[in-house]
């Protein structure tokens, strides 16, 4: 299910099973346990992406955010502004569809 980079990251967090779940609180506690280490950057990036750049209502880090942070050599190739814009656009479109289905009036402009 998970690629080798993400699986390696989950192994560092001691998270296993068929459906591993990573929480922000879990990452923060790992950062506090290991004040030095190369994986701290990965943990920090996962928190920032999940809670700031592409915020979700989930308590868990989503797979895409784990994947983005799993390979620091590739992170500079991410087109961040496009990724954030696409995520925001998709969420607004989904909200718009649900509001339209409920016959709510929409007063939103971008």
DAVEN-V802383 format. One record per residue. N is the residue number from 1. PHI is phi in radians with two decimals (999 if undefined). PSI is psi in radians with two decimals (NA if undefined). OMEGA is omega as a letter, one per 30 degrees, with the letter a starting at -180 (none if undefined). Layout:
((N | PHI | PSI | OMEGA) (N | PHI | PSI | OMEGA))
This chain:
((1 | 999 | -0.91 | l) (2 | -1.61 | 2.58 | l) (3 | -1.29 | 2.99 | a) (4 | -1.11 | -0.61 | a) (5 | -1.16 | -0.79 | a) (6 | -1.19 | -0.73 | l) (7 | -1.03 | -0.72 | l) (8 | -1.08 | -0.74 | l) (9 | -1.14 | -0.75 | l) (10 | -1.12 | -0.63 | l) (11 | -1.10 | -0.69 | l) (12 | -1.11 | -0.52 | l) (13 | -1.52 | -0.04 | a) (14 | 1.04 | 0.72 | l) (15 | -1.98 | 2.11 | a) (16 | -2.24 | -2.84 | l) (17 | 1.70 | 3.04 | a) (18 | -1.38 | -0.39 | l) (19 | -2.37 | 1.29 | a) (20 | -1.19 | 2.49 | l) (21 | -2.14 | 2.25 | l) (22 | -2.02 | 2.20 | l) (23 | -1.83 | 2.76 | l) (24 | -1.10 | -0.75 | l) (25 | -1.06 | -0.67 | l) (26 | -1.11 | -0.71 | l) (27 | -1.17 | -0.71 | l) (28 | -1.10 | -0.71 | l) (29 | -1.16 | -0.62 | l) (30 | -1.15 | -0.66 | l) (31 | -1.11 | -0.72 | l) (32 | -1.18 | -0.61 | l) (33 | -1.22 | -0.60 | a) (34 | -2.11 | 1.50 | a) (35 | -1.15 | -0.32 | l) (36 | -2.29 | 2.48 | l) (37 | 2.69 | 2.60 | a) (38 | -1.17 | -0.47 | a) (39 | -1.30 | -0.23 | l) (40 | -1.06 | -0.64 | l) (41 | -1.11 | -0.75 | l) (42 | -1.06 | -0.79 | a) (43 | -1.08 | -0.78 | l) (44 | -1.08 | -0.78 | l) (45 | -1.09 | -0.72 | l) (46 | -1.07 | -0.71 | l) (47 | -1.15 | -0.82 | a) (48 | -1.10 | -0.79 | a) (49 | -1.14 | -0.77 | a) (50 | -1.26 | -0.60 | a) (51 | -1.83 | -0.27 | a) (52 | -2.09 | -1.02 | a) (53 | -1.30 | -0.72 | a) (54 | -2.31 | 1.08 | a) (55 | -1.04 | 2.46 | l) (56 | -2.22 | 2.97 | l) (57 | -1.64 | 0.02 | a) (58 | -1.37 | 2.62 | l) (59 | -1.42 | -0.18 | a) (60 | -1.88 | 2.63 | l) (61 | -1.27 | 2.24 | a) (62 | -1.40 | 2.75 | a) (63 | -0.97 | -0.69 | a) (64 | -1.11 | -0.69 | l) (65 | -1.19 | -0.62 | l) (66 | -1.12 | -0.74 | a) (67 | -1.13 | -0.76 | a) (68 | -1.01 | -0.75 | a) (69 | -1.48 | -0.16 | a) (70 | -1.32 | -0.39 | a) (71 | -2.26 | 1.67 | a) (72 | -1.13 | -0.41 | l) (73 | -1.17 | -0.45 | a) (74 | -1.73 | -0.18 | a) (75 | -1.13 | -0.49 | l) (76 | -1.24 | -0.26 | a) (77 | -1.54 | -0.09 | l) (78 | -1.29 | 2.29 | l) (79 | -1.53 | 1.49 | a) (80 | -1.06 | -0.81 | a) (81 | -1.11 | -0.66 | l) (82 | -1.19 | -0.72 | a) (83 | -1.09 | -0.78 | l) (84 | -1.16 | -0.77 | l) (85 | -1.07 | -0.82 | l) (86 | -1.07 | -0.71 | l) (87 | -1.11 | -0.81 | l) (88 | -1.11 | -0.78 | l) (89 | -1.05 | -0.78 | l) (90 | -1.10 | -0.70 | l) (91 | -1.19 | -0.67 | l) (92 | -1.17 | -0.74 | l) (93 | -1.10 | -0.72 | l) (94 | -1.13 | -0.74 | l) (95 | -1.09 | -0.74 | l) (96 | -1.05 | -0.76 | l) (97 | -1.12 | -0.73 | l) (98 | -1.21 | -0.64 | l) (99 | -1.18 | -0.67 | l) (100 | -1.15 | -0.68 | l) (101 | -1.11 | -0.52 | l) (102 | -1.62 | 0.10 | a) (103 | 1.02 | 0.65 | l) (104 | -1.56 | 2.61 | l) (105 | -1.37 | 2.48 | a) (106 | -1.92 | 2.21 | l) (107 | -2.29 | 1.23 | a) (108 | -2.40 | 2.37 | l) (109 | -2.42 | 2.51 | l) (110 | -2.07 | NA | none))
